[in-house]
Amino acid sequence: MEIRESEGDKRSIGTAQNNIGLVYFKLRNFEKALEYYLNSLAYKRELNDQKILIRS
């Protein structure tokens, strides 16, 4: 994610945030998962991206 941030690739940052949220979800750390999911959603909304991927 740091590489994508240095490149300014917001789409990839949003995807990375979503994936990190999934890891926290699987670890049952729901508060941290929600934090990353909301960050991902913010990036997706900023880009007006209609595809929001949530994997389980």
C-alpha positions in Angstrom: 0.0 0.0 0.0 2.9 2.4 0.7 4.1 2.0 -2.9 0.6 2.8 -4.2 0.4 5.8 -1.9 3.8 7.1 -3.2 2.5 6.7 -6.7 -0.9 8.4 -5.9 -2.8 5.4 -7.3 -6.1 5.9 -5.4 -7.9 3.0 -7.0 -5.2 0.6 -5.8 -5.1 2.2 -2.4 -8.8 1.7 -2.0 -8.4 -2.0 -3.0 -5.5 -2.5 -0.6 -7.6 -0.8 2.2 -10.4 -3.3 1.5 -8.1 -6.3 1.6 -6.6 -5.1 4.9 -10.1 -4.8 6.2 -10.8 -8.4 5.2 -7.7 -9.6 7.1 -8.9 -7.8 10.2 -12.4 -9.2 9.7 -11.0 -12.7 9.5 -9.0 -12.1 12.7 -12.3 -11.0 14.3 -11.0 -7.5 14.9 -14.2 -5.9 13.7 -13.4 -2.4 14.8 -10.2 -2.3 12.8 -11.9 -4.1 9.9 -14.6 -1.4 9.8 -12.0 1.3 9.8 -10.3 0.0 6.7 -13.5 -0.8 4.9 -14.7 2.8 5.5 -11.3 4.1 4.2 -11.8 1.9 1.1 -15.3 3.2 0.6 -14.0 6.8 0.8 -11.5 6.2 -1.9 -14.1 4.4 -4.1 -16.6 7.3 -3.6 -13.9 9.9 -4.4 -13.2 8.1 -7.7 -17.0 7.6 -8.3 -16.3 3.8 -8.6 -19.5 1.8 -8.7 -17.8 -1.5 -8.0 -17.2 -2.0 -4.3 -15.6 -5.4 -3.6 -16.1 -7.1 -0.3 -14.7 -10.5 -0.2 -15.2 -13.1 2.4 
